[in-house]
Amino acid sequence: MAGFPASRPRRLRRTAGLRSLVRETVLEPSKLVLPMFVSEGEGRREPIDGLPGIERTSVDELPADLDSAIEAGVGGVLVFGVPDHKDEAASAAYDPDGVVPRAVRAIKQHAAELPVITDVCLCSYTSHGHCGLVQDGEVANDISVEMIARAALTHAEAGADLVAPSDMMDGRVGAIRTALDQEGCENVGIVSYAAKYASAFYGPFREAADSTPSFGDRRSYQMDPANRREALRELEQDIDEAADAVIVKPALAYLDVIAAARERVDVPIAAYSTSGEYAMVMAAAERGWVDERQAALELLTGVRRAGADIVITYWADRVSRWL
């Protein structure tokens, strides 16, 4: 046809092989991290209503899940503790024999080479469900940081490769780094939830971790969803305090933040595809409105395309098998 352009982009989309050859963003199992919820007791497997296919498991049940994840080729696991005991001081969070340290020891005994990240926060351990200790009706920053650093140290001493503070208290990365270095854990890295937003997409997680606040909300310490420049400042501050990698959470509604962070910082960036993101797709798939596999692959590829090096996702083991 006269005047028709000689350049035809469809030439490189014509077959599956050609599309694979020129694909710009690759979703790999080694870049996916699987969250695991670990509870007290023995022989416990508790389905989580808001997270179909995900369970809370006791420490003795971990090997079967680990074998499945390792066989799928996932890059690592992120451990959340769900203790039976809660109090105002969050004392179970820094108990060396608490649920997370015991889980870490069990994982490392079963799969020594699997990277283990532990979530470091107080919300599942406090009687009020907030991510820090409460004084005079408010979440107090500095005393909370002291307890968070203690918790991180117990995880490191149990064998965690990386600790991931998710509380959004000011100064906690520096405090954790100091505590780890003073106690001979200088090789344990910090993956900071540097930009964690006060999001509507955490609902199923709070069921899973039993961490819903009993009063108020978390907007005084988690970030305002409207802010992007503030996120970059938070990222840079945590890196200045010696964070080895950073996390943006949630992922799907904050792709612009991930992209801006990728342009600004050089450390690895992880994005947490939250329980709400997972639940939306699973609910739609259950009704036949979307195909779970196609939707999950597209969503996670989009997160990687935005600039995330690592994606924390409840689909990690299933997507790894699909790939």
Secondary structure, DSSP 8 states (H G I E B T S, - for coil): -TT--S--GGGGGSSHHHHHHT-S----GGGEEEEEEEESSSS-EEE-TTSTT-EEEEGGGHHHHHHHHHHHT-SEEEEEEE-S--BTT-GGGG-TTSHHHHHHHHHHHH-TTS-EEEEE-STTTBTT--SS-EETTEE-HHHHHHHHHHHHHHHHHHT-SEEEE-S--TTHHHHHHHHHHHTT-TT-EEEEEEEEB--STTHHHHHHHT---SSS-STTTSB-TT-SHHHHHHHHHHHHTT-SEEEEESSGGGHHHHHHHHHH--S-EEEE--HHHHHHHHHHHHTTSS-HHHHHHHHHHHHHHHT-SEEE-TTHHHHHHH-
